[in-house]
Amino acid sequence: MSRPGRDDSPDRLYTLTGGRSRSGPDNPFDLVTLVVAECDPVPGMQSEHAAILRLTERPTAVVEIAAELKLPVSITRILLSDLQAAGRVSARHPRKAAVPDPDILEQVLVGLRNL
Amino acid sequence: MDSATSETRTPLGASADNGLKIVVVGGFGAGKTTMVRSVSEIRPLNTEETMTQAGEAVDDLSGVRGKTATTVAFDFGRITLDAHNVLYLFGAPGQERFWFLWDRLFSGTLGAVVLVDTRRIDDSWYAIDRLEKHGTPFIVACNDFGGPTFTPQQIREALDLDPHVPLVNCDARSRESSKIVLITLVEHIQALYADPARAPRQELV
């Protein structure tokens, strides 16, 4: 399997994001934010956007989308924030806290023990 | 490109809403991908992030040609824990350049497993140092490659390991063994946060 993006020139990636290339630190998409499509792809839509909508019929993490599209994570985050701004996807962000929720930790342990 | 890959995907349940991260850090050949594969419900996937020399992920691609861009690839797998929680397991190289991207990729991670090849213990020293500085909870797991065996005390001394950090042996090829490693890590995290005096303070980005 070829590694994603390895042969992509910055020019191609720049084109993919329509020239708006700044995801910036305020981009809310975490690696494990779960993305859900809110609509079907429509004709004429940028092919990467259409591919994301097909991938996210069920909740799909940002990092899985990046791997499936063979795009760097930062480019994927830009595409996702475009789609979210257009109301085409919704995002379920991880519950970040300075200290992990003890209930969540317990749920993780139960889940791992049940594997 | 999407139809061929999406047909083989295993989708999450519709109610999944909380992604969690654990990072497996280790030197080249320490068995990171093997461990991820052992416990993952999906075939491990590979993706990458790019950063410029300044350590920033690429935000302004128009400037890339003038800078040195470095690409860091990493593997990951997935474990559905219950109807809401999904654990993503990342295999991350321990080399120096990778740590520029740690905050960007792994902020909010529950914790880390440092996977050690006991034939190359020195490979892990840097990762442990960085995790301590980041305040990321971690355990050390020695992957059994059938090489010379060291006592836990010898390994602790070689790694200059804090006595509170759990040290376990494992076989990364074994699902059961890898599962025990993850459980040991999460139990360690529970114990850390139950004791306010020792609770690490991770900086949120």
HADDOCK unambig.tbl for C-alpha pairs under 7 A between the chains (distance, minus, plus):
assign (segid A and resid 3 and name CA) (segid B and resid 46 and name CA) 6.96 0.50 0.50
assign (segid A and resid 4 and name CA) (segid B and resid 47 and name CA) 6.04 0.50 0.50
assign (segid A and resid 4 and name CA) (segid B and resid 48 and name CA) 7.00 0.50 0.50
assign (segid A and resid 10 and name CA) (segid B and resid 61 and name CA) 6.27 0.50 0.50
assign (segid A and resid 10 and name CA) (segid B and resid 64 and name CA) 7.00 0.50 0.50
assign (segid A and resid 14 and name CA) (segid B and resid 61 and name CA) 6.14 0.50 0.50
assign (segid A and resid 21 and name CA) (segid B and resid 59 and name CA) 5.91 0.50 0.50
assign (segid A and resid 21 and name CA) (segid B and resid 60 and name CA) 5.54 0.50 0.50
assign (segid A and resid 21 and name CA) (segid B and resid 61 and name CA) 6.24 0.50 0.50
assign (segid A and resid 22 and name CA) (segid B and resid 59 and name CA) 4.47 0.50 0.50
assign (segid A and resid 22 and name CA) (segid B and resid 60 and name CA) 5.54 0.50 0.50
assign (segid A and resid 23 and name CA) (segid B and resid 59 and name CA) 5.65 0.50 0.50
assign (segid A and resid 24 and name CA) (segid B and resid 59 and name CA) 6.13 0.50 0.50
assign (segid A and resid 31 and name CA) (segid B and resid 105 and name CA) 6.47 0.50 0.50
assign (segid A and resid 32 and name CA) (segid B and resid 19 and name CA) 5.02 0.50 0.50
assign (segid A and resid 32 and name CA) (segid B and resid 20 and name CA) 6.70 0.50 0.50
assign (segid A and resid 33 and name CA) (segid B and resid 19 and name CA) 6.20 0.50 0.50
assign (segid A and resid 34 and name CA) (segid B and resid 17 and name CA) 6.48 0.50 0.50
assign (segid A and resid 34 and name CA) (segid B and resid 19 and name CA) 6.80 0.50 0.50
assign (segid A and resid 51 and name CA) (segid B and resid 2 and name CA) 5.85 0.50 0.50
assign (segid A and resid 55 and name CA) (segid B and resid 6 and name CA) 6.60 0.50 0.50
assign (segid A and resid 58 and name CA) (segid B and resid 11 and name CA) 6.23 0.50 0.50
assign (segid A and resid 58 and name CA) (segid B and resid 12 and name CA) 6.31 0.50 0.50
assign (segid A and resid 58 and name CA) (segid B and resid 13 and name CA) 6.92 0.50 0.50
assign (segid A and resid 58 and name CA) (segid B and resid 14 and name CA) 5.77 0.50 0.50
assign (segid A and resid 59 and name CA) (segid B and resid 12 and name CA) 6.01 0.50 0.50
assign (segid A and resid 59 and name CA) (segid B and resid 14 and name CA) 6.18 0.50 0.50
assign (segid A and resid 59 and name CA) (segid B and resid 16 and name CA) 6.61 0.50 0.50
assign (segid A and resid 60 and name CA) (segid B and resid 12 and name CA) 6.98 0.50 0.50
assign (segid A and resid 66 and name CA) (segid B and resid 47 and name CA) 6.57 0.50 0.50
assign (segid A and resid 67 and name CA) (segid B and resid 45 and name CA) 6.37 0.50 0.50
assign (segid A and resid 67 and name CA) (segid B and resid 46 and name CA) 5.93 0.50 0.50
assign (segid A and resid 67 and name CA) (segid B and resid 47 and name CA) 4.92 0.50 0.50
assign (segid A and resid 68 and name CA) (segid B and resid 5 and name CA) 6.86 0.50 0.50
assign (segid A and resid 70 and name CA) (segid B and resid 47 and name CA) 6.95 0.50 0.50
assign (segid A and resid 72 and name CA) (segid B and resid 47 and name CA) 6.70 0.50 0.50
assign (segid A and resid 72 and name CA) (segid B and resid 48 and name CA) 5.23 0.50 0.50
assign (segid A and resid 72 and name CA) (segid B and resid 49 and name CA) 5.10 0.50 0.50
assign (segid A and resid 72 and name CA) (segid B and resid 50 and name CA) 6.80 0.50 0.50
assign (segid A and resid 73 and name CA) (segid B and resid 48 and name CA) 6.37 0.50 0.50
assign (segid A and resid 73 and name CA) (segid B and resid 49 and name CA) 5.45 0.50 0.50
assign (segid A and resid 74 and name CA) (segid B and resid 49 and name CA) 6.66 0.50 0.50
assign (segid A and resid 74 and name CA) (segid B and resid 58 and name CA) 6.83 0.50 0.50
assign (segid A and resid 92 and name CA) (segid B and resid 17 and name CA) 5.53 0.50 0.50
assign (segid A and resid 92 and name CA) (segid B and resid 18 and name CA) 6.95 0.50 0.50
assign (segid A and resid 93 and name CA) (segid B and resid 18 and name CA) 6.85 0.50 0.50
assign (segid A and resid 94 and name CA) (segid B and resid 18 and name CA) 5.05 0.50 0.50
assign (segid A and resid 94 and name CA) (segid B and resid 19 and name CA) 5.24 0.50 0.50
assign (segid A and resid 94 and name CA) (segid B and resid 20 and name CA) 6.81 0.50 0.50
assign (segid A and resid 95 and name CA) (segid B and resid 18 and name CA) 6.65 0.50 0.50
assign (segid A and resid 96 and name CA) (segid B and resid 108 and name CA) 6.09 0.50 0.50
assign (segid A and resid 98 and name CA) (segid B and resid 201 and name CA) 6.78 0.50 0.50
assign (segid A and resid 98 and name CA) (segid B and resid 202 and name CA) 6.24 0.50 0.50
assign (segid A and resid 98 and name CA) (segid B and resid 204 and name CA) 6.63 0.50 0.50
assign (segid A and resid 105 and name CA) (segid B and resid 186 and name CA) 6.98 0.50 0.50
assign (segid A and resid 105 and name CA) (segid B and resid 190 and name CA) 6.81 0.50 0.50
assign (segid A and resid 108 and name CA) (segid B and resid 81 and name CA) 6.41 0.50 0.50
assign (segid A and resid 109 and name CA) (segid B and resid 183 and name CA) 6.29 0.50 0.50
assign (segid A and resid 109 and name CA) (segid B and resid 186 and name CA) 6.63 0.50 0.50
assign (segid A and resid 111 and name CA) (segid B and resid 81 and name CA) 4.33 0.50 0.50
assign (segid A and resid 111 and name CA) (segid B and resid 82 and name CA) 6.31 0.50 0.50
assign (segid A and resid 112 and name CA) (segid B and resid 81 and name CA) 6.67 0.50 0.50
assign (segid A and resid 112 and name CA) (segid B and resid 179 and name CA) 6.79 0.50 0.50
assign (segid A and resid 112 and name CA) (segid B and resid 183 and name CA) 6.57 0.50 0.50
